[in-house]
Amino acid sequence: MTTGRFARQTVKILMAVAMTVCAGISPAQGQAQAVSPAEGFPSKPVRLIVPVPAGGLQDALARAVAQGVARIWGQSIVVENRAGASGIIAAELVAKSAPDGYTLLMTDNVTLMTNQFLRSNLPYDLARDFAPVIALTQTSNILVARPDFPPRTLPELVALARARPAELTYGSFGLGSSPHVDTEAFSALAGIKLTHVPYKGGVAILQGLMSGQLSFSLMGMTAAIPLIKQDRIRPIAYGGLRRSPVFPDVPTLSESGYRGFESSAWFGWLAPAATPAAIIERIAADAGRVISTAEFRDKYALATGHEVLNLPPAATAELLRADREKYAARLKALNFKLE
């Protein structure tokens, strides 16, 4: 009897001890489970995949932000240029990478959208395979002409194009590029017919303009700014919805009779889908710190005709959604496939 009572007491004591131990461990376990995935990130170098060759504007922007973020982290960010196939090579690499924050994609929105709508059998799905991280900067195109081009305003250009259908030529850096898509969308809106001349890049377009091969072209501000200031090309209209602070006397496309029409692009970072939200927020916050500095704005925004956006993940996702609607409408009118 005594032995049985002792045994029962022993069992009670052991159960009490077990409960005490469990009670002591549970908070620690709970804390371990509550540790953010961003805690300790990054613990190794991060790869930033850039879909263009080294040396261009997008590459320079990518490297500037990467260097700044790397200083904050005390960990390197390796910029890898994976040019080719209109950004598809780079995008596929990132889409199929581990969703851990250690592989990121630097891209522009126009390439993403034109590939999505104009190419079949993409090896990734934009909505399914990527998580928006941050929209860094935005730039608008500017419509420029050779100095001896008779029209000096957009209404005058449209009037000449209507009088001489398909005689006016414009340049772009390829089918599906921003200048191509936006000029075709504008010509449809204006009811005019133009002749498209594709080139390999912005430098070639400028050469075409200055040699008289082209009538006009939409092109990026970075390449246009110095030549406009040298009077080697003449601005007719700006692609942003607000006038450019660099050329405040140049009217926008919107205020030149085509309300709400713009020609612009933004650059940003994407991560593989399923990357933990805490890691994405960490990357976005630190990249935002870099591009918010006066030094960055002066060198990589104002001097190149860019505007700092610094949009967090949710706002970047909304921007992508709006772009998808805009380009779906514009590209539908082109009625062609790139492949």
C-alpha contacts under 8 A as a table, 3 or more apart, distances in Angstrom:
res1	aa1	res2	aa2	distance
1	M	4	G	5.04
1	M	5	R	6.16
2	T	5	R	5.09
2	T	6	F	6.08
3	T	6	F	5.06
3	T	7	A	6.13
4	G	7	A	5.02
4	G	8	R	6.18
5	R	8	R	5.13
5	R	9	Q	6.20
6	F	9	Q	5.07
6	F	10	T	6.04
7	A	10	T	4.99
7	A	11	V	6.22
8	R	11	V	5.14
8	R	12	K	6.32
9	Q	12	K	5.03
9	Q	13	I	6.16
10	T	13	I	5.08
10	T	14	L	6.12
11	V	14	L	5.11
11	V	15	M	6.10
12	K	15	M	5.09
12	K	16	A	6.10
13	I	16	A	5.04
13	I	17	V	6.10
14	L	17	V	5.03
14	L	18	A	6.05
15	M	18	A	4.98
15	M	19	M	6.11
16	A	19	M	5.08
16	A	20	T	6.10
17	V	20	T	5.00
17	V	21	V	6.08
18	A	21	V	5.07
18	A	22	C	6.05
19	M	22	C	5.01
19	M	23	A	5.94
20	T	23	A	5.00
20	T	24	G	6.11
21	V	24	G	4.99
21	V	25	I	6.13
22	C	25	I	5.02
22	C	26	S	5.84
23	A	26	S	5.39
23	A	27	P	7.24
24	G	27	P	6.54
24	G	28	A	7.46
25	I	28	A	5.31
25	I	29	Q	6.16
26	S	29	Q	4.97
26	S	30	G	5.99
27	P	30	G	4.91
27	P	31	Q	6.10
28	A	31	Q	5.02
28	A	32	A	6.22
29	Q	32	A	5.03
29	Q	33	Q	6.26
30	G	33	Q	5.10
30	G	34	A	6.14
31	Q	34	A	4.96
31	Q	35	V	6.31
32	A	35	V	5.40
35	V	39	E	6.84
36	S	39	E	5.31
36	S	278	A	6.64
37	P	40	G	7.91
37	P	41	F	7.57
37	P	276	P	6.72
37	P	278	A	6.15
37	P	279	I	6.41
38	A	41	F	5.02
38	A	42	P	7.75
38	A	278	A	5.51
38	A	279	I	4.72
38	A	282	R	6.82
40	G	43	S	6.20
41	F	279	I	7.40
42	P	45	P	7.15
42	P	46	V	7.37
42	P	73	W	7.26
42	P	75	Q	6.95
42	P	102	Y	7.57
43	S	75	Q	7.41
44	K	75	Q	6.69
44	K	76	S	7.67
44	K	102	Y	8.00
45	P	75	Q	5.98
45	P	76	S	4.98
45	P	77	I	5.54
45	P	78	V	6.80
45	P	102	Y	7.19
46	V	75	Q	7.92
46	V	76	S	6.54
46	V	77	I	4.67
46	V	78	V	6.10
46	V	101	G	7.52
46	V	102	Y	4.49
46	V	103	T	5.99
46	V	104	L	7.78
47	R	77	I	5.68
47	R	78	V	4.85
47	R	79	V	6.02
47	R	80	E	6.92
47	R	102	Y	5.94
47	R	103	T	4.76
47	R	104	L	6.18
48	L	62	A	7.96
48	L	66	A	7.79
48	L	77	I	6.67
48	L	78	V	6.01
48	L	79	V	4.78
48	L	80	E	6.08
48	L	103	T	6.01
48	L	104	L	4.83
48	L	105	L	5.75
48	L	106	M	6.63
49	I	79	V	6.03
49	I	80	E	4.91
49	I	81	N	6.06
49	I	82	R	6.62
49	I	90	A	6.24
49	I	94	V	7.38
49	I	103	T	7.28
49	I	104	L	6.03
49	I	105	L	4.87
49	I	106	M	6.00
50	V	53	P	7.83
50	V	58	Q	7.97
50	V	59	D	6.73
50	V	62	A	7.45
50	V	79	V	6.95
50	V	80	E	5.97
50	V	81	N	4.80
50	V	82	R	5.93
50	V	83	A	7.24
50	V	90	A	6.64
50	V	105	L	6.30
50	V	106	M	5.13
50	V	107	T	6.86
51	P	81	N	6.01
51	P	82	R	5.06
51	P	83	A	4.54
51	P	84	G	7.00
51	P	86	S	7.65
51	P	87	G	4.84
51	P	88	I	7.82
51	P	89	I	7.38
51	P	90	A	5.21
51	P	91	A	7.58
51	P	106	M	7.16
51	P	107	T	6.84
52	V	56	G	7.62
52	V	58	Q	7.34
52	V	59	D	6.81
52	V	81	N	6.07
52	V	82	R	6.44
52	V	83	A	4.42
52	V	84	G	7.29
52	V	87	G	7.27
53	P	56	G	6.89
53	P	59	D	7.16
53	P	81	N	5.73
53	P	82	R	7.17
53	P	83	A	5.54
54	A	59	D	5.65
54	A	60	A	7.78
54	A	81	N	6.38
55	G	59	D	6.00
55	G	60	A	6.46
56	G	59	D	5.28
56	G	60	A	6.14
57	L	60	A	5.13
57	L	61	L	6.13
58	Q	61	L	5.09
58	Q	62	A	6.09
58	Q	267	F	7.74
59	D	62	A	5.05
59	D	63	R	6.20
59	D	81	N	7.98
60	A	63	R	5.22
60	A	64	A	6.13
61	L	64	A	5.20
61	L	65	V	6.33
61	L	300	Y	6.86
62	A	65	V	5.46
62	A	66	A	6.03
62	A	79	V	7.61
62	A	106	M	6.76
63	R	66	A	4.96
63	R	67	Q	5.97
63	R	79	V	6.70
64	A	67	Q	5.34
64	A	68	G	6.39
65	V	68	G	5.19
65	V	69	V	6.18
65	V	287	A	6.50
65	V	290	V	6.38
65	V	291	I	6.92
66	A	69	V	5.21
66	A	70	A	5.96
66	A	77	I	5.88
66	A	78	V	7.94
66	A	79	V	7.63
66	A	287	A	7.88
67	Q	70	A	5.08
67	Q	71	R	6.35
67	Q	76	S	7.81
67	Q	77	I	7.06
68	G	71	R	5.30
68	G	72	I	6.66
68	G	287	A	7.61
68	G	290	V	5.69
69	V	72	I	5.09
69	V	73	W	6.26
69	V	77	I	7.93
69	V	286	D	6.00
69	V	287	A	5.78
69	V	290	V	6.57
70	A	73	W	5.06
70	A	74	G	5.71
70	A	75	Q	5.27
70	A	76	S	5.11
70	A	77	I	5.83
71	R	74	G	5.17
71	R	75	Q	7.03
71	R	76	S	7.84
72	I	75	Q	7.97
72	I	286	D	7.24
73	W	76	S	7.85
82	R	87	G	7.92
82	R	89	I	6.60
82	R	90	A	5.35
83	A	86	S	7.56
83	A	87	G	6.36
83	A	89	I	6.97
83	A	90	A	6.85
84	G	87	G	5.88
84	G	88	I	7.05
84	G	89	I	6.15
84	G	90	A	7.89
85	A	88	I	5.34
85	A	89	I	6.19
86	S	89	I	7.80
86	S	111	T	6.88
86	S	115	N	7.62
87	G	90	A	5.50
87	G	91	A	6.16
87	G	107	T	7.98
87	G	111	T	6.92
87	G	112	L	7.91
88	I	91	A	5.05
88	I	92	E	5.94
88	I	115	N	7.78
88	I	122	L	7.78
89	I	92	E	5.39
89	I	93	L	6.34
90	A	93	L	5.23
90	A	94	V	6.50
90	A	105	L	7.30
91	A	94	V	5.32
91	A	95	A	6.03
91	A	105	L	6.77
91	A	124	Y	7.78
92	E	95	A	5.00
92	E	96	K	6.16
92	E	123	P	6.26
92	E	124	Y	6.10
93	L	96	K	5.50
93	L	97	S	6.30
94	V	97	S	5.04
94	V	103	T	6.28
94	V	104	L	6.36
94	V	105	L	6.21
94	V	271	A	7.02
94	V	272	P	6.07
95	A	124	Y	6.64
95	A	129	D	5.52
95	A	130	F	6.31
95	A	271	A	7.59
95	A	272	P	5.08
95	A	273	A	7.34
96	K	272	P	7.19
97	S	103	T	6.69
97	S	272	P	6.56
98	A	101	G	7.89
98	A	102	Y	7.78
98	A	103	T	7.51
98	A	272	P	7.07
99	P	102	Y	7.74
99	P	103	T	7.82
99	P	271	A	7.25
99	P	272	P	5.11
99	P	273	A	6.30
99	P	274	A	5.63
99	P	275	T	4.26
99	P	276	P	7.50
100	D	103	T	7.52
100	D	272	P	8.00
100	D	275	T	5.26
100	D	276	P	6.93
100	D	279	I	7.78
101	G	104	L	6.84
101	G	271	A	6.67
101	G	272	P	7.81
101	G	275	T	6.16
101	G	276	P	7.83
101	G	279	I	6.33
101	G	280	I	7.01
103	T	271	A	6.77
103	T	272	P	7.65
104	L	269	W	6.50
104	L	270	L	5.82
104	L	271	A	4.89
104	L	272	P	7.35
105	L	269	W	5.37
105	L	270	L	5.08
105	L	271	A	6.26
106	M	267	F	7.18
106	M	268	G	5.77
106	M	269	W	4.72
106	M	270	L	6.70
107	T	111	T	7.58
107	T	112	L	7.60
107	T	267	F	5.64
107	T	268	G	5.68
107	T	269	W	6.38
107	T	270	L	7.69
108	D	111	T	5.91
108	D	112	L	6.76
108	D	265	A	6.57
108	D	266	W	5.51
108	D	267	F	4.36
108	D	268	G	6.34
109	N	112	L	5.16
109	N	113	M	6.22
109	N	265	A	6.17
109	N	266	W	5.87
109	N	267	F	6.59
109	N	268	G	7.89
109	N	320	L	7.42
109	N	323	D	7.62
110	V	113	M	5.18
110	V	114	T	6.05
110	V	177	S	7.33
110	V	178	S	6.25
110	V	265	A	6.18
110	V	266	W	7.89
111	T	114	T	5.32
111	T	115	N	6.01
111	T	177	S	7.18
111	T	178	S	8.00
112	L	115	N	5.47
112	L	116	Q	6.23
112	L	126	L	7.53
113	M	116	Q	5.04
113	M	117	F	6.27
113	M	323	D	7.51
113	M	324	R	6.53
113	M	327	Y	6.57
114	T	117	F	5.32
114	T	118	L	5.54
114	T	119	R	7.57
114	T	176	G	5.86
114	T	177	S	7.48
114	T	327	Y	7.49
114	T	331	L	7.64
115	N	118	L	5.41
115	N	119	R	5.23
115	N	122	L	7.85
115	N	176	G	8.00
116	Q	119	R	6.09
116	Q	120	S	7.82
116	Q	122	L	7.52
116	Q	125	D	7.88
116	Q	126	L	7.20
117	F	120	S	7.88
117	F	328	A	6.89
117	F	331	L	7.04
118	L	176	G	7.48
118	L	331	L	7.50
118	L	336	F	7.05
118	L	337	K	4.81
118	L	338	L	5.55
118	L	339	E	7.61
119	R	122	L	6.70
119	R	337	K	5.97
119	R	338	L	5.47
119	R	339	E	5.66
120	S	337	K	7.76
120	S	339	E	6.58
122	L	125	D	7.09
124	Y	128	R	7.98
124	Y	129	D	6.40
125	D	128	R	5.30
125	D	129	D	5.49
125	D	130	F	7.86
126	L	129	D	5.74
126	L	130	F	6.04
127	A	130	F	6.33
128	R	273	A	6.90
129	D	272	P	6.00
129	D	273	A	4.92
130	F	270	L	6.26
130	F	271	A	5.65
130	F	272	P	4.66
130	F	273	A	4.35
131	A	270	L	5.67
131	A	271	A	5.11
131	A	272	P	5.78
131	A	273	A	4.79
131	A	274	A	7.28
131	A	275	T	7.24
132	P	269	W	6.74
132	P	270	L	4.70
132	P	271	A	6.42
132	P	313	P	5.35
132	P	314	A	7.58
132	P	316	T	6.04
132	P	317	A	5.70
133	V	268	G	7.50
133	V	269	W	5.42
133	V	270	L	5.11
133	V	271	A	6.52
133	V	280	I	5.78
133	V	281	E	7.30
133	V	283	I	7.28
133	V	284	A	5.71
133	V	312	P	6.65
133	V	313	P	4.68
133	V	316	T	7.05
134	I	268	G	5.50
134	I	269	W	5.43
134	I	270	L	7.20
134	I	284	A	5.45
134	I	287	A	7.87
134	I	288	G	7.92
134	I	310	N	6.62
134	I	311	L	5.51
134	I	312	P	5.15
134	I	313	P	5.42
134	I	316	T	5.90
135	A	266	W	6.94
135	A	267	F	6.01
135	A	268	G	4.18
135	A	269	W	6.61
135	A	309	L	6.16
135	A	310	N	5.68
135	A	311	L	5.07
135	A	312	P	7.08
135	A	313	P	7.97
135	A	316	T	5.65
136	L	266	W	7.24
136	L	267	F	5.63
136	L	268	G	4.95
136	L	269	W	7.64
136	L	288	G	7.66
136	L	291	I	7.28
136	L	308	V	6.19
136	L	309	L	5.37
136	L	310	N	5.02
136	L	311	L	6.89
137	T	266	W	5.59
137	T	267	F	5.52
137	T	268	G	7.16
137	T	301	A	7.48
137	T	306	H	6.34
137	T	307	E	5.43
137	T	308	V	4.37
137	T	309	L	4.90
137	T	310	N	6.93
138	Q	264	S	7.24
138	Q	265	A	5.76
138	Q	266	W	4.03
138	Q	267	F	6.33
138	Q	306	H	5.55
138	Q	307	E	5.13
138	Q	308	V	6.39
138	Q	309	L	6.43
139	T	220	G	7.48
139	T	221	M	7.28
139	T	240	G	8.00
139	T	264	S	5.67
139	T	265	A	5.51
139	T	266	W	6.09
139	T	305	G	6.41
139	T	306	H	4.57
139	T	307	E	6.27
140	S	220	G	6.68
140	S	221	M	6.82
140	S	238	Y	7.32
140	S	239	G	5.23
140	S	240	G	5.24
140	S	262	E	7.92
140	S	263	S	5.85
140	S	264	S	3.86
140	S	265	A	6.15
140	S	305	G	7.81
140	S	306	H	7.51
141	N	179	P	7.81
141	N	218	L	5.85
141	N	219	M	5.01
141	N	220	G	4.61
141	N	221	M	5.85
141	N	238	Y	6.49
141	N	239	G	4.98
141	N	240	G	7.30
141	N	263	S	5.65
141	N	264	S	5.58
142	I	218	L	5.36
142	I	219	M	5.53
142	I	220	G	6.35
142	I	221	M	6.24
142	I	224	A	7.80
142	I	235	P	6.96
142	I	236	I	7.70
142	I	237	A	6.05
142	I	238	Y	4.46
142	I	239	G	5.36
142	I	263	S	7.98
143	L	216	F	6.97
143	L	217	S	5.53
143	L	218	L	4.25
143	L	219	M	6.48
143	L	235	P	5.99
143	L	236	I	5.59
143	L	237	A	5.18
143	L	238	Y	6.10
143	L	239	G	7.25
144	V	216	F	5.56
144	V	217	S	5.59
144	V	218	L	6.35
144	V	219	M	7.52
144	V	233	I	6.41
144	V	234	R	5.37
144	V	235	P	4.33
144	V	236	I	5.56
144	V	237	A	7.31
145	A	149	F	6.24
145	A	209	L	6.70
145	A	214	L	7.98
145	A	215	S	5.99
145	A	216	F	4.07
145	A	217	S	6.47
145	A	233	I	5.78
145	A	234	R	5.30
145	A	235	P	6.49
145	A	236	I	7.15
146	R	149	F	5.49
146	R	209	L	5.43
146	R	210	M	5.77
146	R	212	G	6.92
146	R	214	L	7.73
146	R	215	S	6.55
146	R	216	F	6.55
146	R	232	R	7.27
146	R	233	I	5.00
146	R	234	R	6.15
147	P	231	D	7.42
147	P	232	R	6.52
147	P	233	I	5.36
147	P	234	R	5.56
149	F	152	R	7.58
149	F	215	S	6.64
151	P	154	L	7.42
151	P	156	E	5.05
151	P	157	L	5.13
151	P	160	L	7.56
152	R	156	E	6.63
152	R	157	L	7.36
152	R	236	I	6.11
153	T	156	E	5.26
153	T	157	L	6.34
153	T	236	I	5.50
153	T	237	A	7.34
154	L	157	L	4.96
154	L	158	V	6.21
154	L	236	I	6.36
154	L	237	A	6.68
154	L	253	L	7.64
154	L	256	S	6.28
155	P	158	V	5.12
155	P	159	A	6.15
155	P	256	S	7.00
155	P	257	G	7.44
156	E	159	A	5.05
156	E	160	L	6.24
157	L	160	L	5.20
157	L	161	A	6.18
158	V	161	A	5.04
158	V	162	R	6.18
158	V	190	A	7.06
158	V	192	I	6.96
159	A	162	R	5.20
159	A	163	A	6.32
160	L	163	A	5.06
160	L	164	R	6.09
161	A	164	R	5.04
161	A	165	P	5.53
161	A	166	A	7.24
161	A	167	E	7.29
161	A	168	L	6.35
161	A	192	I	6.03
161	A	193	K	6.83
161	A	194	L	7.20
162	R	165	P	5.58
162	R	191	G	7.81
162	R	192	I	5.63
162	R	193	K	7.41
164	R	167	E	5.62
164	R	168	L	7.35
165	P	168	L	7.39
165	P	192	I	6.84
165	P	193	K	5.29
165	P	194	L	6.73
166	A	169	T	7.41
166	A	193	K	4.95
166	A	194	L	4.40
166	A	195	T	5.29
167	E	194	L	6.60
167	E	195	T	6.70
168	L	194	L	5.54
168	L	195	T	6.18
168	L	214	L	7.68
168	L	215	S	5.78
169	T	194	L	5.95
169	T	195	T	4.69
169	T	196	H	5.93
169	T	197	V	6.78
169	T	213	Q	7.86
169	T	214	L	5.18
169	T	215	S	5.10
169	T	216	F	6.69
170	Y	194	L	7.20
170	Y	195	T	6.36
170	Y	196	H	5.37
170	Y	197	V	6.02
170	Y	214	L	5.55
170	Y	215	S	5.87
170	Y	216	F	5.09
170	Y	217	S	4.89
170	Y	218	L	7.88
171	G	179	P	7.56
171	G	180	H	7.58
171	G	196	H	6.03
171	G	197	V	4.85
171	G	198	P	5.64
171	G	199	Y	6.72
171	G	205	I	5.91
171	G	208	G	7.84
171	G	214	L	6.60
171	G	216	F	7.10
171	G	217	S	5.24
171	G	218	L	7.51
172	S	175	L	7.67
172	S	177	S	6.89
172	S	178	S	7.83
172	S	179	P	5.24
172	S	180	H	5.42
172	S	196	H	7.50
172	S	197	V	6.60
172	S	198	P	5.03
172	S	199	Y	5.87
172	S	201	G	7.57
172	S	202	G	7.70
172	S	205	I	6.80
172	S	217	S	7.05
172	S	218	L	7.42
172	S	219	M	7.62
173	F	177	S	6.25
173	F	179	P	7.37
173	F	180	H	7.63
173	F	198	P	5.52
173	F	199	Y	4.66
173	F	200	K	5.09
173	F	201	G	4.79
173	F	202	G	6.51
173	F	205	I	7.44
174	G	177	S	5.54
174	G	180	H	6.99
174	G	198	P	4.92
174	G	199	Y	6.00
174	G	200	K	6.62
174	G	201	G	7.99
175	L	180	H	6.22
175	L	181	V	7.76
175	L	198	P	6.97
175	L	338	L	7.45
176	G	180	H	5.98
176	G	181	V	5.72
176	G	338	L	7.61
177	S	180	H	5.24
177	S	181	V	6.07
178	S	181	V	5.29
178	S	182	D	5.81
178	S	263	S	7.51
178	S	264	S	7.80
178	S	265	A	7.85
179	P	182	D	5.34
179	P	183	T	5.77
179	P	217	S	7.38
179	P	218	L	5.27
179	P	219	M	6.31
179	P	263	S	7.84
180	H	183	T	5.37
180	H	184	E	6.12
180	H	196	H	7.59
181	V	184	E	5.33
181	V	185	A	6.12
181	V	330	R	7.16
181	V	331	L	6.94
181	V	334	L	7.77
182	D	185	A	5.00
182	D	186	F	6.03
182	D	263	S	6.12
182	D	330	R	7.67
183	T	186	F	4.97
183	T	187	S	6.03
183	T	218	L	7.17
184	E	187	S	5.07
184	E	188	A	6.20
184	E	334	L	7.32
185	A	188	A	5.24
185	A	189	L	6.28
185	A	330	R	5.75
185	A	331	L	7.94
185	A	333	A	7.28
185	A	334	L	7.85
186	F	189	L	4.99
186	F	190	A	6.08
186	F	261	F	7.91
187	S	190	A	4.99
187	S	191	G	5.79
187	S	192	I	5.10
187	S	193	K	6.43
187	S	194	L	7.21
188	A	191	G	5.04
188	A	192	I	6.41
188	A	193	K	7.84
189	L	192	I	7.98
197	V	214	L	7.94
199	Y	202	G	7.77
199	Y	204	A	6.16
199	Y	205	I	6.25
200	K	204	A	6.56
201	G	204	A	5.50
201	G	205	I	6.51
202	G	205	I	5.03
202	G	206	L	6.30
202	G	219	M	7.09
202	G	220	G	7.73
202	G	223	A	7.14
203	V	206	L	5.17
203	V	207	Q	6.32
203	V	223	A	7.62
204	A	207	Q	5.01
204	A	208	G	6.15
205	I	208	G	4.94
205	I	209	L	6.23
205	I	217	S	7.77
206	L	209	L	5.04
206	L	210	M	6.16
207	Q	210	M	5.23
207	Q	211	S	5.94
208	G	211	S	5.27
208	G	212	G	6.20
208	G	213	Q	4.95
208	G	214	L	5.57
209	L	212	G	5.31
209	L	213	Q	5.94
209	L	214	L	4.86
209	L	215	S	6.66
209	L	216	F	6.63
209	L	217	S	7.87
209	L	233	I	7.69
210	M	213	Q	7.69
210	M	232	R	7.11
210	M	233	I	7.09
211	S	214	L	7.82
212	G	215	S	6.96
214	L	217	S	7.54
219	M	223	A	7.83
219	M	224	A	7.15
220	G	223	A	6.11
220	G	224	A	6.47
221	M	224	A	4.96
221	M	225	I	5.73
221	M	304	T	6.62
221	M	305	G	5.48
221	M	306	H	7.91
222	T	225	I	5.79
222	T	226	P	7.96
222	T	303	A	7.94
222	T	304	T	4.66
222	T	305	G	6.01
223	A	226	P	6.88
223	A	227	L	7.52
224	A	227	L	5.49
224	A	228	I	6.03
224	A	233	I	7.93
225	I	228	I	5.30
225	I	229	K	6.30
225	I	304	T	7.76
225	I	305	G	7.80
226	P	229	K	5.14
226	P	230	Q	6.23
227	L	230	Q	4.90
227	L	231	D	6.16
227	L	232	R	5.24
227	L	233	I	5.93
228	I	231	D	4.98
228	I	232	R	5.96
228	I	233	I	5.20
228	I	234	R	5.85
228	I	235	P	6.90
229	K	232	R	7.72
230	Q	233	I	7.81
231	D	234	R	6.47
235	P	238	Y	7.72
235	P	250	V	6.92
236	I	250	V	6.69
236	I	251	P	7.52
237	A	250	V	5.84
237	A	251	P	5.31
237	A	252	T	5.09
237	A	253	L	5.52
237	A	256	S	7.63
238	Y	243	R	6.77
238	Y	244	S	7.14
238	Y	250	V	6.40
238	Y	251	P	6.07
238	Y	252	T	4.36
238	Y	253	L	5.85
239	G	252	T	5.85
239	G	253	L	5.72
239	G	254	S	7.91
239	G	261	F	7.85
239	G	262	E	4.92
239	G	263	S	4.50
239	G	264	S	6.20
240	G	243	R	6.50
240	G	244	S	7.27
240	G	252	T	6.31
240	G	253	L	7.51
240	G	262	E	5.44
240	G	263	S	6.34
240	G	264	S	6.39
241	L	252	T	6.42
241	L	253	L	7.63
241	L	254	S	6.32
241	L	260	G	6.96
241	L	261	F	7.51
241	L	262	E	6.07
242	R	252	T	6.73
243	R	247	F	7.33
243	R	248	P	5.62
243	R	249	D	7.79
243	R	250	V	6.87
243	R	251	P	6.33
243	R	252	T	5.92
244	S	247	F	5.30
244	S	248	P	5.39
244	S	250	V	7.62
244	S	305	G	7.66
245	P	248	P	5.25
246	V	302	L	7.87
246	V	305	G	6.82
247	F	250	V	5.72
248	P	251	P	7.62
251	P	255	E	6.45
251	P	256	S	6.58
252	T	255	E	5.33
252	T	256	S	6.16
253	L	256	S	5.07
253	L	257	G	7.03
253	L	258	Y	6.04
253	L	259	R	7.45
253	L	261	F	6.36
253	L	262	E	6.53
254	S	257	G	6.07
254	S	258	Y	4.60
254	S	259	R	4.10
254	S	260	G	5.19
254	S	261	F	5.21
254	S	262	E	6.72
255	E	258	Y	6.46
255	E	259	R	6.02
256	S	259	R	7.64
258	Y	261	F	5.75
271	A	275	T	6.77
271	A	280	I	7.74
272	P	275	T	5.99
275	T	279	I	7.13
275	T	280	I	6.96
276	P	279	I	5.46
276	P	280	I	6.50
277	A	280	I	5.02
277	A	281	E	6.06
278	A	281	E	5.12
278	A	282	R	6.16
279	I	282	R	4.99
279	I	283	I	6.23
280	I	283	I	5.21
280	I	284	A	6.11
280	I	313	P	7.48
281	E	284	A	5.09
281	E	285	A	5.99
281	E	312	P	7.57
281	E	313	P	7.07
282	R	285	A	5.23
282	R	286	D	6.26
283	I	286	D	5.35
283	I	287	A	6.06
284	A	287	A	5.19
284	A	288	G	5.90
284	A	312	P	6.11
284	A	313	P	7.08
285	A	288	G	5.00
285	A	289	R	6.33
285	A	312	P	7.51
286	D	289	R	5.06
286	D	290	V	6.59
287	A	290	V	5.18
287	A	291	I	6.46
288	G	291	I	5.34
288	G	292	S	6.03
288	G	310	N	5.56
288	G	311	L	7.97
289	R	292	S	5.30
289	R	293	T	6.89
290	V	293	T	5.88
290	V	296	F	7.16
291	I	296	F	5.59
291	I	297	R	6.76
291	I	308	V	7.04
291	I	310	N	7.15
292	S	296	F	6.99
292	S	297	R	7.00
292	S	308	V	7.60
292	S	310	N	7.54
293	T	296	F	5.41
293	T	297	R	6.40
294	A	297	R	5.11
294	A	298	D	6.07
295	E	298	D	5.36
295	E	299	K	6.24
296	F	299	K	5.32
296	F	300	Y	5.52
296	F	301	A	7.03
297	R	300	Y	5.59
297	R	301	A	4.77
297	R	302	L	6.02
297	R	307	E	7.96
297	R	308	V	6.98
298	D	301	A	5.89
298	D	302	L	5.19
298	D	303	A	6.11
299	K	302	L	6.63
299	K	303	A	5.65
299	K	304	T	7.59
300	Y	303	A	6.22
300	Y	304	T	6.12
300	Y	306	H	7.21
301	A	304	T	5.41
301	A	305	G	5.90
301	A	306	H	4.22
301	A	307	E	5.48
301	A	308	V	6.46
302	L	305	G	5.28
302	L	306	H	5.84
302	L	307	E	6.98
303	A	306	H	7.60
311	L	314	A	7.95
311	L	315	A	5.63
311	L	316	T	5.72
312	P	315	A	5.51
312	P	316	T	6.03
313	P	316	T	5.05
313	P	317	A	6.13
314	A	317	A	5.11
314	A	318	E	6.40
315	A	318	E	5.02
315	A	319	L	6.20
316	T	319	L	4.95
316	T	320	L	6.26
317	A	320	L	5.12
317	A	321	R	6.30
318	E	321	R	4.98
318	E	322	A	6.28
319	L	322	A	5.15
319	L	323	D	6.16
320	L	323	D	5.00
320	L	324	R	6.08
321	R	324	R	5.11
321	R	325	E	6.59
322	A	325	E	5.28
322	A	326	K	6.34
323	D	326	K	5.00
323	D	327	Y	5.97
324	R	327	Y	5.44
324	R	328	A	5.88
325	E	328	A	5.20
325	E	329	A	6.49
326	K	329	A	5.48
326	K	330	R	6.40
327	Y	330	R	4.87
327	Y	331	L	5.68
328	A	331	L	5.46
328	A	332	K	6.00
329	A	332	K	5.36
329	A	333	A	6.89
330	R	333	A	5.63
330	R	334	L	7.15
331	L	334	L	5.17
331	L	335	N	7.01
332	K	335	N	5.60
